[in-house]
Amino acid sequence: MDNKVTAIDRLAELMKEYDFPLNPLVDTMNRISSWQGNTNDDPYLWQQVRYFEELIKQGYVTKKTID
């Protein structure tokens, strides 16, 4: 069984773990919804993952807290 994480899976993990600002979140979701690819692991989707990870690295995103 292949347990490889796809780009879509990684995006979902990041969105579950972090509070992203509305503008980058909407922009990325629009890009994904208009994307014409046919796989959940396309390089274009990984580019969106890297964008989210860079926002985290640069401190523009806060980690969600569990109450």
Buried (B, 14 or more C-beta within 10 A) or exposed (E): EEEEEBBBEBBEEBBEEBEBEEEBBEEBEEBBEEEEEEEEBBEEBBEBBEBBBEBBEEEEBEEEEEE
